[in-house]
Amino acid sequence: MPRNESLIEYLKTRRSMPAFQMKEPGPSKAEIEEILTLATRVPDHGKLAPWRFIVMRGDERQRISLALSKIARAEKPDLSEEMIKVEETRFTRAPVVIAVVSRAAPHVKIPEWEQLMSAGAVCLNMVISANALGYVSNWLTEWMAYSEKAYEIIGVKPGEKIAGFVHIGSTDFPVTERPRPELSKIVTWAG
């Protein structure tokens, strides 16, 4: 297979954009469907599709954010005004937020761990797919990815878990580099 230089160049500079630096426009419904189609092209041992998506856009983002902020305030009554505002706008920072829901479960042949990793691969593929369509993106979890109370509001079913929330939009902010690990500190050669 020949080298794909444009893909290599993209991967050299791939960077997430903080969700609070995103703005409209976000992807259209057709573009979201294209992003989701591309995102599903991941390793999936047994063809289980052990994940699904919850797409949040429009006014629904505000409704979910306000409902989640009530949970946050009930669990932490001493939240500062600044943090209350953060909670109230949790899913309105980006025009589109897509929850990647892991449906990993015990299986006779496919380890649950492999199913979980497939959900993680979907999250990264979604980030890359959004970038390929010209949008910025960020894969986040935050507290609501681990809260059963939040799951009810978001639409996560019993036995499911959130693998991540992928925020997608546009930005005026420059995409800046961050430090990356040196290979000499993370690679062991076995041969």
C-alpha positions as CSV (number, residue, x, y, z in Angstrom):
1,M,0.0,0.0,0.0
2,P,1.5,3.4,-0.9
3,R,2.2,6.0,1.8
4,N,-0.6,8.5,2.3
5,E,1.4,11.7,2.9
6,S,-1.6,13.9,3.5
7,L,-2.9,11.5,6.2
8,I,0.6,11.4,7.8
9,E,0.8,15.2,7.8
10,Y,-2.7,15.4,9.4
11,L,-1.7,12.9,12.1
12,K,1.5,14.9,12.9
13,T,-0.6,17.9,13.7
14,R,-3.9,16.4,15.0
15,R,-5.0,18.3,18.1
16,S,-8.2,18.6,20.1
17,M,-9.8,22.0,20.5
18,P,-11.2,22.8,24.0
19,A,-15.0,22.7,23.9
20,F,-15.3,26.2,25.4
21,Q,-13.4,27.6,22.4
22,M,-16.0,26.2,19.9
23,K,-18.8,28.0,18.2
24,E,-21.2,27.7,15.3
25,P,-21.4,26.5,12.7
26,G,-21.5,22.9,13.6
27,P,-22.0,20.0,11.2
28,S,-25.4,19.6,9.5
29,K,-27.5,16.4,10.0
30,A,-26.0,14.9,6.8
31,E,-22.5,15.7,8.0
32,I,-23.2,14.2,11.4
33,E,-24.4,11.1,9.7
34,E,-21.2,11.0,7.6
35,I,-19.1,11.5,10.7
36,L,-21.0,8.6,12.5
37,T,-20.6,6.4,9.4
38,L,-16.8,7.0,9.3
39,A,-16.5,6.6,13.1
40,T,-17.9,3.1,13.0
41,R,-15.1,1.9,10.8
42,V,-13.1,0.6,13.7
43,P,-11.8,-2.8,14.9
44,D,-14.9,-4.6,16.2
45,H,-14.0,-8.3,17.0
46,G,-17.1,-10.4,16.3
47,K,-19.0,-7.5,14.5
48,L,-20.9,-6.8,17.7
49,A,-21.1,-3.0,17.3
50,P,-20.8,-2.7,21.1
51,W,-21.5,1.0,21.0
52,R,-24.2,3.4,20.0
53,F,-24.6,7.2,19.7
54,I,-26.8,9.9,21.3
55,V,-26.6,13.1,19.2
56,M,-27.3,16.3,21.1
57,R,-27.8,19.5,19.1
58,G,-30.1,22.5,19.1
59,D,-32.1,23.4,22.2
60,E,-31.9,19.8,23.5
61,R,-28.3,20.6,24.6
62,Q,-29.6,23.4,26.9
63,R,-32.3,21.2,28.4
64,I,-29.8,18.4,29.2
65,S,-27.2,20.9,30.5
66,L,-29.7,22.5,32.9
67,A,-31.0,19.1,34.1
68,L,-27.4,18.0,34.7
69,S,-26.6,21.2,36.6
70,K,-29.4,20.3,39.0
71,I,-27.6,17.0,39.8
72,A,-24.2,18.8,40.2
73,R,-25.7,21.4,42.5
74,A,-27.5,18.7,44.6
75,E,-24.3,16.7,45.0
76,K,-22.1,19.8,45.6
77,P,-24.3,22.5,47.3
78,D,-21.2,24.8,47.7
79,L,-20.6,25.2,44.0
80,S,-19.3,28.6,43.1
81,E,-21.3,30.8,40.8
82,E,-18.7,30.3,38.1
83,M,-19.0,26.5,38.4
84,I,-22.8,26.7,38.3
85,K,-22.5,28.6,35.0
86,V,-20.1,25.9,33.7
87,E,-22.6,23.2,34.6
88,E,-25.5,25.1,33.1
89,T,-23.7,25.3,29.8
90,R,-22.0,21.9,29.8
91,F,-23.4,20.8,26.5
92,T,-23.9,24.2,24.9
93,R,-20.2,25.0,24.4
94,A,-20.1,23.2,21.1
95,P,-22.9,23.1,18.4
96,V,-23.0,19.3,18.5
97,V,-22.2,16.9,21.3
98,I,-22.3,13.2,20.6
99,A,-22.3,10.7,23.4
100,V,-20.6,7.4,22.5
101,V,-22.3,4.8,24.6
102,S,-20.5,1.5,25.3
103,R,-22.7,-1.5,25.2
104,A,-19.9,-3.8,26.2
105,A,-21.2,-6.9,27.9
106,P,-20.0,-10.5,28.7
107,H,-19.8,-12.6,25.5
108,V,-19.0,-16.2,24.9
109,K,-16.1,-15.4,22.5
110,I,-15.4,-11.6,22.6
111,P,-13.8,-10.3,25.8
112,E,-15.6,-7.3,27.3
113,W,-12.2,-5.5,27.3
114,E,-12.0,-5.7,23.5
115,Q,-15.6,-4.3,23.3
116,L,-14.6,-1.3,25.5
117,M,-11.5,-0.6,23.4
118,S,-13.7,-0.7,20.3
119,A,-15.9,2.1,21.9
120,G,-12.7,4.1,22.5
121,A,-11.6,3.6,18.9
122,V,-15.0,4.9,17.8
123,C,-14.5,8.1,19.9
124,L,-11.1,8.7,18.2
125,N,-12.4,7.9,14.8
126,M,-15.2,10.4,15.4
127,V,-12.7,13.1,16.3
128,I,-10.7,12.4,13.2
129,S,-13.8,12.2,11.0
130,A,-15.1,15.6,12.3
131,N,-11.6,17.1,11.5
132,A,-11.7,15.6,8.0
133,L,-15.0,17.5,7.4
134,G,-13.4,20.7,8.5
135,Y,-14.6,21.0,12.1
136,V,-12.7,21.1,15.4
137,S,-13.5,18.4,18.0
138,N,-12.7,17.2,21.4
139,W,-13.3,13.9,23.2
140,L,-14.2,14.5,26.8
141,T,-15.7,12.5,29.7
142,E,-16.3,14.7,32.7
143,W,-18.3,13.7,35.7
144,M,-21.5,12.9,33.9
145,A,-19.8,10.1,32.1
146,Y,-19.7,8.2,35.4
147,S,-23.1,9.2,37.0
148,E,-26.1,6.9,36.9
149,K,-28.3,10.0,37.6
150,A,-26.9,11.7,34.6
151,Y,-27.4,8.6,32.5
152,E,-31.2,8.9,33.0
153,I,-31.2,12.4,31.6
154,I,-28.8,11.7,28.7
155,G,-30.6,8.5,27.6
156,V,-28.1,5.9,28.7
157,K,-29.8,2.5,29.3
158,P,-29.1,0.1,32.2
159,G,-25.9,-1.9,31.6
160,E,-24.5,0.8,29.3
161,K,-21.7,3.3,30.0
162,I,-20.4,6.5,28.4
163,A,-17.1,6.0,26.6
164,G,-17.0,9.8,25.9
165,F,-18.7,12.9,24.7
166,V,-17.3,14.2,21.4
167,H,-17.8,17.9,21.0
168,I,-17.8,19.2,17.4
169,G,-17.9,22.8,16.1
170,S,-15.9,25.6,14.5
171,T,-13.5,28.0,16.1
172,D,-11.6,31.3,15.7
173,F,-8.9,30.2,18.1
174,P,-5.6,29.0,16.8
175,V,-4.9,25.3,17.2
176,T,-1.8,25.2,19.3
177,E,0.6,22.3,20.0
178,R,1.1,20.7,23.3
179,P,4.0,18.6,24.6
180,R,4.0,15.0,23.4
181,P,5.9,12.1,25.1
182,E,9.4,11.3,24.0
183,L,9.5,7.8,22.4
184,S,12.6,6.9,24.4
185,K,10.5,7.2,27.5
186,I,7.5,5.1,26.4
187,V,8.9,2.5,24.0
188,T,10.5,-0.9,24.9
189,W,12.0,-2.8,21.9
190,A,11.6,-6.6,22.3
191,G,13.7,-7.5,19.3
